[in-house]
Amino acid sequence: FESLDIESNKIFIVFNTLDEIMHTKNIKRCLPEVNNIKHLLNIEQQPVVVFCGTINKGKKVDLLIKSFNLFRSDCLAKDPRLIVIGDGIELDSCKNLAANMGLNNCIHFVGRQEEMSSAYLMVGDVAVLPGLGGLAINHAFIHSLPVISGPADGCEKDLIENGKTGVLMEIVDEATLFNAMKHI
């Protein structure tokens, strides 16, 4: 901005992140609901993958569903689950894809969750961000979830320590996403 002759006293850095204090309070408030959600979704000890965000082409939820199908086939005895938190223009398409793949009993589309997103995230074991975004990484970390991410909005390079806080992939396709879920 300074190279554009904007005065430095008029330039401000605004961080794009979440209000961790508000989310910490929300986690405490939602904690009693976790077992209710597990009961509602018939989840006991299964591994649970979580996606949280807007469901549009850039988020690649369809790719997540296809990769989850591979993951599910690979560890069928463990009966893994996928919780999709959010809505958007690709929601019906993703629901149809899941139904056509015979995944209705193991993929739970729970819609946009303003008040209960923390409860659904706490059911998860890993959060997956297969496409664009970034705040979902912060959201997952606030809930102590490791994150699987490909190229998102750039923050993934600063936030995810490969092998420690999650898996950072350079290329996201069915195989790499499947392998990352299997690894976690």
C-alpha positions as CSV (number, residue, x, y, z in Angstrom):
1,F,0.0,0.0,0.0
2,E,2.9,2.3,0.7
3,S,4.1,1.7,-2.8
4,L,0.7,3.0,-4.0
5,D,1.5,6.3,-2.1
6,I,-1.0,5.5,0.7
7,E,0.2,7.2,3.9
8,S,1.5,4.6,6.4
9,N,-0.7,6.0,9.3
10,K,-3.7,5.1,7.2
11,I,-2.7,1.5,6.8
12,F,-3.9,-1.1,9.3
13,I,-3.4,-4.8,9.7
14,V,-6.7,-6.5,10.3
15,F,-6.4,-10.2,11.3
16,N,-8.8,-12.6,9.8
17,T,-9.4,-15.0,12.6
18,L,-12.1,-16.1,15.1
19,D,-13.0,-14.8,18.5
20,E,-11.4,-17.5,20.6
21,I,-13.0,-16.2,23.8
22,M,-16.5,-16.4,22.3
23,H,-15.8,-19.9,21.0
24,T,-14.3,-21.1,24.3
25,K,-17.5,-20.0,26.0
26,N,-19.5,-21.8,23.2
27,I,-17.6,-25.0,23.7
28,K,-18.4,-25.0,27.4
29,R,-22.1,-24.3,26.7
30,C,-22.3,-27.1,24.0
31,L,-20.3,-29.7,25.8
32,P,-23.4,-31.4,27.4
33,E,-24.9,-31.7,23.8
34,V,-22.1,-33.9,22.5
35,N,-23.5,-37.1,23.8
36,N,-27.0,-36.2,22.6
37,I,-25.7,-35.6,19.1
38,K,-23.7,-38.9,19.2
39,H,-26.9,-40.7,20.2
40,L,-29.0,-38.9,17.5
41,L,-26.5,-39.8,14.8
42,N,-25.9,-43.3,16.2
43,I,-22.2,-42.7,16.8
44,E,-20.4,-44.6,19.5
45,Q,-16.7,-45.3,19.0
46,Q,-16.5,-44.8,15.2
47,P,-13.9,-42.4,13.7
48,V,-15.6,-39.2,12.8
49,V,-14.4,-36.8,10.0
50,V,-15.9,-33.3,10.1
51,F,-16.3,-30.6,7.4
52,C,-17.5,-27.2,8.5
53,G,-18.1,-24.4,6.0
54,T,-20.2,-23.2,3.0
55,I,-21.0,-26.0,0.6
56,N,-20.0,-24.6,-2.8
57,K,-17.8,-25.8,-5.7
58,G,-14.6,-24.2,-4.3
59,K,-14.9,-26.1,-1.0
60,K,-14.7,-29.4,-2.9
61,V,-17.2,-31.3,-0.5
62,D,-18.0,-33.6,-3.4
63,L,-14.3,-34.7,-3.5
64,L,-14.4,-35.2,0.3
65,I,-17.5,-37.5,-0.1
66,K,-15.7,-39.5,-2.8
67,S,-12.5,-39.8,-0.7
68,F,-14.6,-40.6,2.4
69,N,-16.2,-43.5,0.4
70,L,-12.7,-44.9,-0.2
71,F,-11.8,-44.4,3.5
72,R,-15.0,-46.1,4.6
73,S,-14.4,-49.1,2.3
74,D,-10.8,-49.4,3.6
75,C,-11.9,-49.5,7.3
76,L,-15.5,-50.7,7.1
77,A,-15.2,-52.6,10.3
78,K,-14.7,-49.3,12.2
79,D,-17.8,-47.8,10.6
80,P,-16.4,-44.3,10.1
81,R,-18.7,-41.3,9.8
82,L,-18.6,-37.9,8.1
83,I,-20.4,-34.9,9.5
84,V,-21.0,-32.0,7.1
85,I,-21.7,-28.8,8.9
86,G,-23.0,-26.1,6.6
87,D,-25.2,-25.2,3.7
88,G,-24.8,-23.7,0.3
89,I,-25.6,-24.0,-3.4
90,E,-24.0,-27.4,-3.7
91,L,-25.7,-29.0,-0.7
92,D,-28.4,-30.9,-2.7
93,S,-25.8,-32.1,-5.2
94,C,-23.6,-33.4,-2.3
95,K,-26.6,-35.1,-0.7
96,N,-27.5,-36.7,-4.0
97,L,-23.9,-37.9,-4.5
98,A,-23.8,-39.4,-1.0
99,A,-27.1,-41.1,-1.6
100,N,-26.0,-42.5,-5.0
101,M,-22.9,-43.9,-3.4
102,G,-25.0,-45.6,-0.6
103,L,-23.6,-43.4,2.1
104,N,-26.8,-42.0,3.7
105,N,-26.2,-43.9,6.9
106,C,-22.7,-42.7,7.5
107,I,-22.7,-39.1,6.1
108,H,-24.7,-36.7,8.3
109,F,-25.6,-33.4,6.7
110,V,-26.5,-31.3,9.7
111,G,-27.0,-27.9,8.0
112,R,-25.7,-24.6,9.1
113,Q,-25.2,-24.6,12.9
114,E,-24.9,-21.2,14.4
115,E,-25.5,-22.2,18.0
116,M,-24.4,-25.9,17.9
117,S,-21.4,-26.0,15.6
118,S,-19.1,-26.5,18.6
119,A,-21.1,-29.6,19.7
120,Y,-20.8,-31.1,16.2
121,L,-17.1,-30.3,16.0
122,M,-16.5,-32.0,19.4
123,V,-18.0,-35.2,18.0
124,G,-15.2,-35.2,15.4
125,D,-11.8,-36.7,15.4
126,V,-10.4,-34.8,12.5
127,A,-11.5,-31.8,10.4
128,V,-11.0,-31.8,6.6
129,L,-10.7,-28.7,4.4
130,P,-10.4,-30.1,0.9
131,G,-10.8,-26.8,-0.9
132,L,-10.8,-23.1,-0.4
133,G,-11.3,-21.4,3.0
134,G,-9.1,-20.9,6.0
135,L,-11.2,-19.9,9.0
136,A,-12.3,-23.6,9.3
137,I,-8.7,-24.3,10.3
138,N,-8.9,-21.9,13.2
139,H,-12.3,-23.3,14.1
140,A,-11.0,-26.8,14.2
141,F,-8.0,-25.9,16.2
142,I,-10.1,-24.1,18.8
143,H,-11.9,-27.5,19.2
144,S,-8.6,-29.4,19.5
145,L,-9.0,-31.2,16.1
146,P,-6.2,-31.9,13.8
147,V,-6.8,-30.6,10.2
148,I,-6.3,-32.1,6.8
149,S,-6.0,-29.3,4.3
150,G,-4.8,-28.7,0.8
151,P,-4.3,-25.2,-0.7
152,A,-6.9,-23.0,1.0
153,D,-6.4,-19.3,1.5
154,G,-2.7,-19.3,2.4
155,C,-3.1,-19.5,6.2
156,E,-2.8,-23.2,6.2
157,K,0.9,-22.8,5.5
158,D,1.2,-20.8,8.7
159,L,-1.2,-22.8,10.9
160,I,-0.7,-26.5,10.1
161,E,2.4,-28.2,11.2
162,N,2.5,-31.3,9.0
163,G,2.5,-34.4,11.2
164,K,1.8,-32.4,14.4
165,T,-1.4,-30.4,14.0
166,G,-2.6,-32.1,10.9
167,V,-1.7,-33.0,7.3
168,L,-1.0,-30.3,4.7
169,M,-1.2,-31.5,1.2
170,E,0.1,-29.7,-1.9
171,I,-2.3,-31.6,-4.2
172,V,-5.8,-32.6,-3.2
173,D,-7.4,-35.5,-5.1
174,E,-9.3,-38.6,-4.0
175,A,-6.2,-40.6,-3.4
176,T,-4.2,-38.0,-1.4
177,L,-7.3,-37.1,0.7
178,F,-8.0,-40.8,1.4
179,N,-4.4,-41.3,2.4
180,A,-4.5,-38.3,4.7
181,M,-7.7,-39.5,6.4
182,K,-6.2,-43.0,6.8
183,H,-3.0,-41.5,8.2
184,I,-4.8,-39.5,10.9
